[in-house]
């Protein structure tokens, strides 16, 4: 695959705050790194600051290990089994829920969850010397409760030995027990700036990559100057709760971040799958027009259309395909490429074909064909699936 991003440029990376959702950012960084994207600087809030430190260190293996082995007890002084059950809706009974809420309010009443484990996690994974010697600039956002102001921190300019504390300062969620750091009290940076785009704009960056995780917090309204280019890597499905520090969820989110970044870097098509598209519009028109007579018969029956001798293909193009496009909610401006790929993706999803890999159009169509050959429920599938299968 050939990148659609300009690899001759250096980029500023903006990492949104979002607690446990942060694994997504490390997956995206892996894809950027493999593609050869040069990162000049990183600005992050909360977990974005923690990931930014790992990126400045250049240690992908350490970052992946941290998120693959994350647990509730590595962030807060809590019981992993209890927290896991709290986030498992299927196993959550009402009595357990009431008891857990009672315990939660008790903890909050005592000043919040003890995050001594988070301090330990930062100490074990963040190397201040490596960050200071890194060619990558590094900024974090936090809020000083003591000074009642937002702080845009140049992490390499903080006094020696205080970098880890400033990372902790950016990550003080309201549910965490807050302790003073060097005489001041801080709050999670997401309170005032969950996506610190301005941090890099104000320092002259003109090429930005935003890695979104849609955390809880205030997103500033920023006017992007005309000369600035912005690429956004963002999930299309939920990453879970900001407090769901579950290793299985984190591994899944890392994988999603990796493939979502590939979509942006290589211009992959698809809303659900990741499809390398090299064909012209005429290719898709040809695929759609080569419909078999028995499939036409099925489509007319499914869509309750009158079959007129000699006009079957015209009715198919003018009536059946628009009905399929409406079924897939494509809007009125669809073209043959958009329709075919939407039908292909929906068919693959219905047949539960593996999502996380890059497919060619014909490769994904062949996977649909193979899976449908073993599906005894084929006749119960939507009409558009038969268009893709042409049987």
C-alpha positions in Angstrom: 0.0 0.0 0.0 1.1 3.6 -0.7 0.5 6.2 2.0 -1.7 9.2 1.1 -0.1 11.2 3.8 2.9 13.4 3.0 5.9 11.6 4.6 8.3 14.4 3.8 6.7 16.6 6.5 7.0 16.6 10.2 3.8 16.4 12.3 2.5 17.5 15.6 0.6 14.8 17.4 -2.4 15.8 19.6 -3.6 13.1 22.1 -7.0 13.5 23.7 -7.7 12.7 27.3 -10.0 9.8 28.1 -8.7 7.5 30.8 -8.9 3.8 30.0 -9.7 4.5 26.3 -6.0 5.5 25.9 -4.9 2.2 24.5 -6.4 3.3 21.2 -3.7 5.9 20.9 -0.9 3.5 21.2 -2.4 1.3 18.4 -2.6 4.4 16.2 1.0 5.4 17.0 2.1 1.9 16.0 0.6 2.4 12.5 2.1 5.9 12.2 5.5 4.6 13.2 5.4 1.7 10.7 4.4 4.1 7.9 7.4 6.3 8.6 5.5 9.3 9.8 7.9 11.8 11.5 6.6 13.2 14.7 8.1 16.6 15.7 6.1 17.1 18.9 3.3 15.7 21.1 0.7 17.5 23.2 -1.5 15.4 25.4 -4.1 15.7 28.2 -4.5 13.2 31.0 -3.9 9.7 29.5 -2.9 11.5 26.3 0.0 13.0 28.3 1.0 9.6 29.7 0.9 8.1 26.1 2.8 11.2 24.9 5.6 10.4 27.3 5.8 6.9 26.0 5.9 8.2 22.4 8.7 10.6 23.3 10.6 7.7 24.7 10.1 5.9 21.4 9.4 2.7 23.3 6.5 1.0 21.4 7.2 -2.4 23.1 6.9 -0.9 26.6 3.8 1.1 25.6 2.1 -2.0 24.3 3.1 -4.1 27.3 1.6 -1.4 29.6 -1.8 -1.4 27.9 -1.9 -5.2 27.3 -1.4 -5.9 31.0 -3.5 -2.9 32.4 -5.8 -3.6 35.3 -8.1 -1.6 37.6 -5.7 -2.3 40.4 -2.8 -0.8 38.5 -4.5 2.5 38.4 -6.6 2.6 41.6 -6.6 0.8 44.9 -9.6 -1.4 44.1 -10.5 -5.1 43.7 -10.1 -6.2 40.0 -12.8 -8.8 40.2 -15.3 -6.4 41.7 -14.6 -3.7 39.1 -14.7 -6.2 36.3 -18.2 -7.3 37.4 -19.3 -3.7 37.7 -18.6 -3.2 34.0 -20.1 -6.6 33.0 -23.8 -5.7 32.4 -24.7 -9.4 31.8 -23.4 -10.5 35.3 -24.5 -7.4 37.2 -27.3 -8.1 39.5 -29.3 -5.4 41.3 -28.0 -6.3 44.8 -24.4 -6.3 43.7 -25.0 -2.9 41.9 -26.6 -1.4 45.1 -23.7 -2.6 47.2 -21.1 -1.4 44.8 -22.7 2.0 44.5 -22.8 2.2 48.3 -19.1 1.4 48.5 -18.3 3.8 45.7 -20.0 6.7 47.5 -18.2 5.8 50.6 -14.9 6.0 48.8 -15.8 9.4 47.3 -16.9 10.6 50.6 -13.5 9.7 52.0 -11.8 11.9 49.3 -11.8 9.7 46.3 -10.1 6.5 45.0 -6.5 6.0 46.1 -4.3 6.2 43.0 -1.0 5.1 44.6 -1.0 2.4 42.0 -1.1 5.0 39.2 1.9 6.8 40.7 3.7 3.5 40.8 2.8 2.7 37.1 4.2 6.1 36.0 7.4 5.5 38.0 7.9 2.1 36.5 7.2 3.1 32.9 8.3 6.7 32.4 12.0 7.5 32.1 12.5 11.2 32.5 16.1 11.2 31.1 15.0 9.5 27.9 12.2 12.1 27.4 14.6 15.0 28.0 17.0 13.5 25.5 14.3 12.8 22.9 14.2 14.9 19.7 10.4 15.0 20.1 8.9 18.0 21.9 6.5 17.2 24.7 3.7 19.2 26.2 0.9 18.3 28.6 -2.2 20.1 29.8 -3.5 20.2 33.4 -5.5 22.5 35.6 -4.1 24.1 38.8 -6.8 24.2 41.4 -4.4 26.2 43.6 -3.8 28.9 40.9 -7.3 28.5 39.4 -5.9 28.4 35.9 -5.2 26.0 33.0 -1.6 25.1 32.6 0.1 24.3 29.3 3.3 22.6 30.4 6.5 22.2 28.4 7.4 18.9 30.0 11.1 19.3 29.2 11.2 22.6 31.0 9.9 21.3 34.4 12.5 21.1 37.2 14.6 17.9 37.3 12.7 15.1 39.1 9.3 16.6 38.7 8.2 15.2 35.3 6.5 12.2 36.7 4.5 14.3 39.1 3.4 16.6 36.3 2.1 13.6 34.4 0.1 12.6 37.5 -1.1 16.2 37.7 -2.7 16.0 34.3 -4.5 12.8 35.2 -6.4 13.6 38.4 -9.9 12.6 37.5 -12.6 13.9 39.9 -13.1 10.4 41.3 -9.5 10.1 42.3 -8.1 11.1 45.8 -6.3 14.3 45.2 -3.0 15.1 47.0 -0.8 18.1 46.7 2.2 18.0 44.4 5.0 20.4 45.3 2.6 22.5 47.3 -0.2 22.7 44.7 -3.4 20.9 43.9 -4.1 19.9 40.3 -7.1 18.5 38.4 -7.3 16.4 35.3 -6.5 18.6 32.2 -9.7 17.5 30.5 -11.5 19.9 32.9 -10.5 22.8 30.6 -8.8 21.3 27.6 -9.4 17.7 26.8 -7.9 18.0 23.2 -5.0 20.4 23.4 -4.8 21.4 19.7 -4.0 25.0 20.7 -0.9 23.9 22.4 0.8 23.0 19.1 -0.9 25.7 17.0 0.5 28.4 19.4 4.0 27.0 18.9 3.8 27.2 15.1 2.9 23.7 14.1 1.2 23.6 10.7 0.7 19.8 10.2 -1.3 18.1 12.9 -2.5 14.6 13.5 -5.3 14.3 16.1 -5.9 11.0 17.8 -9.4 11.1 19.3 -10.8 8.9 22.0 -13.8 11.1 23.0 -13.1 11.3 26.6 -15.1 13.3 29.2 -14.1 17.0 29.3 -14.2 20.4 27.7 -13.1 20.6 24.1 -12.1 24.1 23.2 -13.4 25.8 20.0 -10.3 26.4 17.9 -10.0 28.3 14.6 -7.7 26.4 12.4 -5.6 28.8 10.2 -5.8 28.2 6.4 -2.2 27.1 6.2 -2.6 24.3 8.8 -3.5 20.8 7.8 -5.3 18.5 10.2 -5.7 14.7 10.0 -8.0 13.0 12.5 -7.8 9.4 13.6 -11.0 8.5 15.5 -13.0 5.4 16.5 -16.3 4.7 14.9 -17.5 2.4 17.7 -17.4 2.8 21.5 -14.1 2.4 23.3 -15.9 1.7 26.6 -15.8 3.7 29.8 -12.9 6.0 30.8 -12.6 3.9 34.0 -12.7 0.5 32.3 -9.1 -0.5 32.9 -9.5 -4.0 31.5 -6.7 -5.7 29.6 -9.0 -7.4 27.1 -10.8 -4.2 26.3 -7.4 -2.4 26.0 -6.0 -5.0 23.6 -9.2 -4.6 21.4 -8.9 -0.8 21.5 -5.2 -0.9 20.5 -6.1 -3.1 17.5 -8.9 -0.7 16.6 -6.6 2.3 16.8 -4.0 0.6 14.6 -6.5 -0.2 11.8 -8.3 3.2 12.1 -4.9 4.8 11.6 -4.2 2.6 8.6 -7.5 3.9 7.1 -6.3 7.5 7.4 -2.7 6.8 6.3 -3.5 4.8 3.2 -6.9 6.2 2.3 -8.7 2.9 2.9 -12.4 2.7 2.1 -15.1 1.3 4.3 -17.0 2.3 7.4 -16.8 -1.0 9.1 -14.0 -2.9 7.3 -10.7 -1.7 6.0 -10.7 -1.9 2.2 -7.9 -1.0 -0.2 -9.8 0.4 -3.2 -8.0 0.7 -6.5 -10.8 0.4 -9.0 -12.6 3.1 -11.1 -16.4 3.7 -11.0 -16.9 1.7 -14.1 -15.6 -1.4 -12.3 -18.5 -1.2 -9.8 -21.0 -0.5 -12.5 -19.9 -3.7 -14.3 -20.1 -5.7 -11.0 -23.7 -4.5 -10.5 -24.9 -4.9 -14.0 -23.7 -8.5 -14.4 -26.6 -9.7 -12.3 -27.9 -13.3 -12.9 -31.6 -13.8 -14.1 -32.5 -15.9 -11.0 -31.1 -13.1 -8.7 -33.2 -10.6 -10.6 -36.2 -12.7 -9.9 -35.4 -12.9 -6.2 -34.9 -9.1 -6.0 -38.2 -8.3 -7.7 -40.0 -10.5 -5.3 -38.2 -9.1 -2.2 -38.8 -5.5 -3.2 -42.3 -6.2 -4.5 -41.6 -4.8 -7.9 -43.5 -5.6 -11.1 -41.5 -7.5 -13.6 -42.0 -6.3 -17.2 -40.5 -8.3 -20.0 -37.5 -6.6 -21.7 -37.3 -4.0 -18.9 -35.9 -6.1 -16.1 -32.4 -4.7 -16.1 -33.6 -1.1 -16.4 -36.0 -1.6 -13.4 -33.1 -3.2 -11.5 -30.9 -0.2 -12.1 -33.6 2.5 -11.6 -35.6 0.9 -8.8 -33.8 -2.0 -7.1 -30.4 -0.3 -6.6 -32.0 2.9 -5.1 -34.0 0.8 -2.8 -30.9 -1.0 -1.6 -29.1 2.3 -1.2 -32.0 3.6 1.0 -31.9 0.4 3.0 -28.2 1.0 3.7 -28.9 4.7 4.5 -26.5 6.1 1.9 -28.4 9.3 1.2 -29.3 10.7 -2.3 -25.7 11.4 -3.5 -24.6 7.7 -3.6 -22.6 6.4 -6.6 -22.0 2.8 -7.7 -18.7 2.5 -5.8 -20.3 3.7 -2.6 -23.3 1.4 -3.0 -21.2 -1.7 -3.9 -18.8 -1.2 -0.9 -21.7 -0.5 1.5 -23.4 -3.8 0.4 -20.2 -5.7 0.6 -19.4 -4.4 4.1 -23.0 -5.1 5.4 -22.9 -8.6 3.9 -19.5 -9.3 5.6 -20.8 -8.0 8.9 -23.9 -10.2 8.7 -21.8 -13.2 7.9 -19.4 -12.4 10.8 -16.3 -12.1 8.7 -13.2 -11.1 10.5 -13.0 -7.3 10.8 -9.4 -6.4 11.7 -7.3 -6.8 8.6 -6.9 -5.0 5.3 -8.9 -6.4 2.4 -8.9 -5.8 -1.3 -12.4 -5.4 -2.8 -12.3 -8.8 -4.5 -10.7 -10.4 -1.5 -13.6 -9.4 0.8 -16.1 -10.4 -1.8 -14.5 -13.8 -2.0 -14.6 -14.1 1.8 -18.3 -13.3 1.7 -18.8 -16.0 -1.0 -17.0 -18.6 1.0 -18.9 -17.9 4.2 -22.3 -17.8 2.4 -21.6 -21.2 0.9 -21.8 -22.7 4.5 -24.7 -20.6 5.6 -28.0 -22.5 5.7 -29.8 -19.3 6.5 -28.9 -17.6 3.2 -32.4 -17.1 2.1 -33.2 -15.1 5.3 -30.4 -12.6 4.6 -31.3 -9.1 3.1 -31.7 -8.8 -0.7 -28.5 -6.8 -1.1 -26.4 -9.8 0.0 -27.7 -11.7 -3.1 -26.5 -8.9 -5.3 -22.9 -9.3 -3.9 -23.1 -13.1 -4.2 -25.0 -12.9 -7.6 -26.8 -16.1 -6.6 
